[in-house]
Amino acid sequence: MHPPMKLSRFVVSAVGEFSWRPPTWLQRAGPRRVGYGGAALVAAAALGIGGFLYYESLPKPLQVQVEVDPPELSRIERGELVVAPLHLDFAYPANQDESPAPLSAARLDLVGTVIEEGVELDPPMPGEWTFVTENRLTFEPEEDWPADRDYRVRLSADLFAPDIELSSHVVDFATPPFVAELLEASFYQHPEIVAERRVTASFGFSHAVARDDFEERLTLAMGEGLEEVPAAEGRELGFSIEYGPLDRTAHVHSDIVAVPEHENFVTVTVDEDLEPADGDGTFNEPLFAQVRVPDRESYFRVEQITASTVRDAEGDPIQTAMVSFTDQVNTEAFGGAVRAWLLPTDRRVDERTYSHYRWRSPGEATEEVLSQSEPLTLTVNPTERDAAMLQSVTFDAPPGRFVYLRVAPGLTSAGDFVLASGHDAIVRATGYPREAAIAQDGALLPLTGNRLLTFWARGVTAVRVDVQQLLPDTLNHLASQTYGDIRDPRFLGWAFDADNLAALTTRIVELNPAHPRDQVFATLDLDPFLDAGGVFFVQVQGWDPQRERTIGRADRRMALVTDLGLLVKTNADASQHVFVHSIATGEPVSGAEVQLLGKNGLPVLTATTDAEGHAALASANDFERDREPTVFVVRYRDDATFMPYRRDDRRLTWSGFNIGGEHTTEDDAERLRAALYTDRGLYRPGETARLFGIVREGDFESAPGAPIEMRITDARGNTALETRVALPDDGLLTWDFETRLESPTGTYRASVYLVHEDGGRQSLGDTSFRVEEYQPDRLRIRAAIVEQVADTRDEAPSLREVPRRAWLHPASHLARVTLHNLFGTPAQGRRVKGSVRLTPVSPNFAEHPGFVFTDPIRNLGTAPKAVTL
């Protein structure tokens, strides 16, 4: 059997038999005609495909794509709306096989000019089209973009170069959608009017909100529980709304809420589909928040108790515990409700004793433990007002020990809330600072007489004193390599300091042990170091004798030991007049050698003082490099003094008169300037600020009729007041600014602008003032020691102020304190507290030169100790 027959039988057995009968039209046409038609159809298809492939192979011009950079959300800066522009960028497609030539899409004559024709925005919107570059077309709108609106831009071919073909002359974009957000919702109690309690909520919007629609969809309802309260079931609350700049924010204040018998919740709801003031879309999500309205016993509580070491008004450290409440509490009532105990160092649990136990929880300190603890004396610190949310107490406990603090229940707040349950806490007593410092503030020691260095220390048993004497011929390096106050100069680089210029001698001074809180005073006689005078660096720092290392921060002074006083006057022609006198006698010093040293230490100018102690030096302005002036040096016999050349901290004044002000030129004669000021500078919310201004040209002439804009921005940077006026004939401005009780506190800025014809503004001047809830009185205090004197025996004694340097008998003298407000009026009804510190010294008086008064029974080997009464 032939193979085809076998395959046919296999196919038939696998698939089956098929039969086909040609259609009638094919039978009528005949096979030959059908063959001719099929061949023609195939030829036509081949010809079409070939033509298409040939067309695709032909070179084509590059098309330029238009990329849309849609406008972003407009923003508010300093109270003004900054509208985002629309950008159209033109570029070649990124998937080009070959790198095309640089693109310049726009006609060159249109770059940088405003486009009047050839571009259409649908729907239309006022603004200007500009080719900012040859490949960027920008639209600057005159008003804000509506929210969620579709736009179409049509571009004419006339805007572009002749060889530019756009891929599309129509582009579409959409503006950002309208978004609303509930920023904050809280229970508010007025800090001064405690009966005024409200629920407040703040909302933010991406665009200006439609006020009517927002107020219609907003509800405040009070009910019990944390579930959402429908308006029909809860008791609705009335409210008022304060809108922010351009209606981008809304602050909601409910009506006054009474304290309920049981804890309630106020539900703040804004229904979905909130509408913007201008736009097509809506915000389709609801806004929801719940605010707890506490009852009388659930609101007032202690938030936190912390311990720290702070410094009092005199700079002394004190251990303090800060108690933070959720409502204001009377300071005196707080003092009666707070107690403290010093917990023991060991704790016994069952049959085991834990030494140096770290108390962690108030529950560990049972009543039995407290009965064995040492009660601590607490001093309540005064507050600015009678009541405050933050109270504090001071105590004295060994550093590192644990203190148990208890605030008893039943304490009533200023808002009439009750502390239902007490609050207990354990804090660890913080340590006192370990420090040492030089008591003298000056940098000059006399060449003769008492030259004791007085210093104080706290929390250390010894002090290390480093005395570095400046080496000869190094004053030029000291002057050129340092900056800052000459009493404590700072070196310019870390690799060069006093160790490069001076010889070091170190002394360890032991101190009498005292409470780590108290200052311990001591002195060191510098006579062994100062035989021939000179310049010294003196540094004191706490010292640990056991570990032989320094403790705490170091304090340093530069001391000049001399009897020569030096004054240098610079003339208008840069010449120098040098005056030298004796510090001991005040008389001029004749025959002193005056040198002005260069950088290399060699004198560039030299003179000798005359009988009046005067020497004249020429100008040194032209000296450069190694001859650049650095320091004046005066030598007389074995004594010497110096002064850095033209150092700012040594300049006393520029003139005997006040010459402050602005530098002006002839071009400023017609330039307007404004000087603004307020009547007080500090106001409380709800008060009226009065502002005044003087507008003048540079030659002090007025400019009547000039368009002036006055603007006030609040502490948040929002515009609170804006008004335009014509400048009066006298150039004087005045206006009132009424603050509101809910006005933000902080610094406000008032500005005056000159308005140009094109709408631009030029700043003429500004000033600032503050709006604060409460500011404590600023006082001026003066204390003096007075004695009772009477001219006759029958005359009533009067009080007379004694000299500052005099012998006093404590029994017959009093302290007189005068206290005035900052504005000069007497301060009445103030509590005054004072102390007297007695420090043993060996005094000397200018009226008795050469005499020093000492205590004959004093032990010279014991450091003096101050006593505070």
Buried (B, 14 or more C-beta within 10 A) or exposed (E): EEEEEEEEEEEEEEEEEEEEEEEEEEEEBEEEEEEEEEEEEEEEEEEEEEEEEEEEEEEEEBEBBBEBBBBEBBEBEEBBBEBBBBBBBBEBEEEEEEEEEEBBBBBEEBBEEEBEEBBEBEEEBEBEBBBBBBBBBBBBBEEBBBBBBEBEBEBEEEBBBEEBEBEEEEBEBBBBBBBBEBEEBEBBBBBEEBEBBBBBBBBBBBBBBBEEBBEEBBBBBBBEEEEBBEEEEBEEBEBEBEBBBBBBBBBBBBEEBEBBEEBBBBBBBBBEEBBBBBBBBBBEEBBEBBBBBBBBBBBBBBEEBEBEBBEEEEEBBBBBBBBEBBBBBBBEBBBEBBBBBBBBBEBEEEEEEEEEBEBEEBEBBEEEBBEEBEEBEBEBBEBEBEBBBEBBBBBBBEBEBBBBBBBEEEBBBBBEBBBBEEBBBBBBBBBBBBBBBBBBEEBBBBBEEBBBBBBBBBBBBBBBBBBBBBBEEBBBBBBBBBBEEBBBBEBEEEEEBBEEBBEEEEBEBEBEEBEBBBBBBBBBEBEEBBEEBBBBBBBBBBBBEEEEEBBBEBBBBBBBBBBBBBEBEEEEEEBBEBBBBBBBEEEBBBEBBBBBBBBBBEBBBEBEBEEEBBBBBBEBEEBEEEBBBBBBBBBBEEBBBBBBBBBEEBEEEEEEEEEEEEEEEEEBEEBBBBEBEBEEEEBBBEBEBEBBBBBBBBEEEBBEEBBBBBBBBBBEBBBBBBEEEEBBEEBEBEBEBEBEEEBBBEEBBBBBBBBEEEEEBEEBBBBEBBBEEEEEEEEEEEEEBBBEEEEEEEEEEEEEEBEEEEEEEEEEBEEEEEBEBEEEEEBEEEEEEEEEEEBBBEEBEEEEEEEEEEEEEEEEEEBBBBEEE
